[in-house]
Amino acid sequence: MPRLVVNDIKLCVPELIYHTQRNQILLKLKTLKKWHLKVSDTVQMLNTIFGLQLLAIIVTFFTNITFDIYSDVMRWQDGVFINFDMHFLHIFYSPIAYYIIKMMLLVWACETGKNQAREISTTIHDLLNNIKDEEIKNELQLFSLQILHHKNTFLAKGFTIDAALLTAIMSKITTYLLITIQFLNMSHSCDRKTAINVTQSNYRDT
């Protein structure tokens, strides 16, 4: 009889440990799900409150960078030779550097948040493929549905703030500057031709 009791205890102990660990995992999952919901609601609130302000920051960055660099391009001599003096070196401590750093920090923060949300989604799906316990799997499925319905991305009135947006802005700025430089070179060449024609006509008159 004592042996039977001891054997029953040995059989019950692993099952008790399993149920205890499972309950702890379920509690942690529910807590994480609540925190994720709070963070998602906070992100949505920030997008609603600061969306217009973020859009204004992006537009200001685009216009200021474009016109400031254009003003530096206008300092070029004959459209080809760059005068490396103190007037040109002011680019490193001008508002251009301020706007670039500000925009990069903003994009870095938003991109980091988006990547963290993706990592959470990937981790949940990996756990779903490896977990066999039904209760834990159901909780993970609910968590996965919550993640699908709450995309934690920072928006500026419909524009997703991430590295792709920064790349698109910089490519647009580069395109506009290249077009501007081409027109500048064309104007310089036209001025040279006009000056040559005037000189030749004056020489003929004399």
C-alpha positions in Angstrom: 0.0 0.0 0.0 2.7 2.6 0.8 4.4 1.7 -2.5 1.2 2.5 -4.4 0.9 5.8 -2.7 4.5 6.7 -3.5 3.9 5.7 -7.1 0.8 7.8 -7.3 2.7 10.8 -6.0 5.5 10.4 -8.5 2.9 10.3 -11.3 1.1 13.3 -10.1 4.1 15.5 -9.5 5.1 15.9 -13.2 1.5 16.6 -14.1 1.2 19.2 -11.4 4.4 20.9 -12.6 3.1 20.9 -16.1 -0.2 22.5 -15.2 1.6 25.1 -13.1 4.0 26.0 -15.9 1.1 26.1 -18.4 -0.9 28.4 -16.1 2.1 30.7 -15.7 2.6 30.8 -19.5 -1.1 31.6 -20.0 -1.0 34.4 -17.5 2.1 35.9 -19.2 0.5 35.7 -22.6 -2.6 37.5 -21.4 -0.5 40.1 -19.7 1.6 40.6 -22.9 -1.6 40.8 -25.0 -3.0 43.5 -22.8 0.3 45.5 -23.0 0.3 45.1 -26.8 -3.3 46.4 -27.0 -2.3 49.4 -24.9 0.7 50.1 -27.0 -1.4 49.8 -30.2 -4.0 52.2 -28.9 -1.3 54.6 -28.0 0.2 54.4 -31.5 -3.2 55.1 -33.0 -3.8 58.0 -30.7 -0.3 59.5 -31.6 -1.1 59.1 -35.3 -4.4 60.9 -34.8 -3.0 63.8 -32.7 0.4 64.3 -34.3 -0.3 63.2 -37.9 -0.7 66.7 -39.3 2.4 67.9 -37.3 4.5 65.0 -38.7 3.3 65.8 -42.2 4.3 69.4 -41.7 7.8 68.3 -40.5 8.2 66.1 -43.7 7.1 68.9 -46.0 9.3 71.4 -44.2 12.3 69.0 -44.5 11.7 68.5 -48.2 11.3 72.2 -49.1 14.2 73.5 -46.9 16.7 70.9 -48.0 15.8 71.5 -51.7 16.0 75.3 -51.6 19.1 75.4 -49.3 21.0 73.0 -51.5 19.8 75.0 -54.5 21.2 78.2 -53.0 24.5 76.4 -52.6 24.4 75.3 -56.1 23.9 78.9 -57.3 27.3 79.7 -55.7 29.1 77.5 -58.2 31.3 79.4 -60.5 30.2 79.0 -64.1 28.1 76.1 -63.1 31.1 73.7 -63.0 33.8 74.7 -60.5 32.9 74.6 -56.8 34.5 77.3 -54.7 35.6 75.5 -51.5 35.7 78.5 -49.2 33.9 79.3 -46.0 30.8 80.2 -47.8 30.5 76.7 -49.2 31.5 74.9 -46.0 28.6 76.5 -44.1 26.6 73.5 -45.4 28.0 71.4 -42.5 26.7 73.7 -39.8 23.7 75.2 -41.6 20.0 74.3 -41.2 20.6 71.6 -43.8 22.4 69.4 -41.3 19.8 70.2 -38.6 16.9 69.1 -40.9 18.7 66.0 -42.0 19.6 64.8 -38.5 16.0 65.6 -37.3 14.4 63.6 -40.2 16.8 60.7 -39.7 16.1 60.5 -36.0 12.3 60.6 -36.7 12.5 57.9 -39.3 14.8 55.8 -37.1 12.3 55.9 -34.2 9.4 55.0 -36.4 11.3 52.3 -38.3 12.4 50.7 -35.0 8.9 50.6 -33.7 7.6 49.0 -37.0 10.4 46.4 -36.9 9.7 45.5 -33.3 6.0 44.9 -34.2 7.1 42.6 -37.0 9.4 40.6 -34.7 6.5 40.1 -32.3 4.3 38.8 -35.1 7.0 36.5 -36.3 7.6 35.1 -32.8 3.9 34.5 -32.2 3.6 32.5 -35.5 6.7 30.5 -34.7 5.3 29.6 -31.3 2.0 28.6 -32.9 3.8 26.1 -35.1 5.7 24.5 -32.2 3.1 24.5 -29.3 0.9 21.5 -28.9 -1.1 22.6 -25.8 -4.6 23.6 -27.0 -5.2 26.3 -24.4 -1.8 28.0 -25.1 -2.4 27.7 -28.8 -5.8 29.3 -28.6 -4.3 32.2 -26.6 -1.6 32.6 -29.2 -4.2 32.6 -32.0 -6.1 35.4 -30.2 -2.8 37.3 -29.8 -2.1 36.8 -33.5 -5.5 38.1 -34.5 -4.9 41.1 -32.3 -1.6 41.8 -34.0 -3.2 41.5 -37.5 -5.9 44.1 -36.6 -3.4 46.5 -35.0 -0.6 47.5 -37.3 1.8 49.5 -35.2 3.1 51.9 -37.8 3.4 55.6 -37.5 1.5 57.6 -40.1 1.5 61.2 -41.2 -2.0 61.6 -42.7 -1.7 58.4 -44.7 2.0 58.4 -45.3 3.9 55.6 -43.5 7.0 57.1 -41.8 9.8 54.6 -42.5 13.1 54.2 -44.4 11.2 53.8 -47.7 9.6 57.3 -47.2 13.1 58.8 -46.5 14.5 57.1 -49.6 11.7 58.5 -51.7 12.2 62.0 -50.4 15.9 62.0 -51.0 15.4 60.6 -54.5 13.0 63.4 -55.3 15.3 66.0 -53.9 18.2 64.6 -56.0 16.0 64.6 -59.1 14.9 68.2 -58.6 18.5 69.3 -58.0 19.8 67.5 -61.1 17.1 69.2 -63.2 18.0 72.5 -61.6 21.7 72.0 -62.3 21.0 71.2 -66.0 19.0 74.4 -66.4 21.7 76.3 -64.6 24.4 74.9 -67.0 22.1 75.7 -70.0 21.7 79.3 -68.8 25.5 79.7 -68.4 26.1 78.3 -71.9 23.5 80.7 -73.3 25.1 83.6 -71.5 28.5 82.6 -72.9 27.2 82.4 -76.5 25.5 85.8 -76.1 28.7 87.3 -74.7 30.7 85.9 -77.6 28.2 87.1 -80.2 28.2 90.6 -78.7 32.0 90.7 -78.6 32.2 89.6 -82.3 29.7 92.1 -83.4 31.5 94.9 -81.5 34.8 93.8 -83.1 33.2 93.9 -86.6 31.8 97.3 -86.0 35.2 98.7 -84.9 
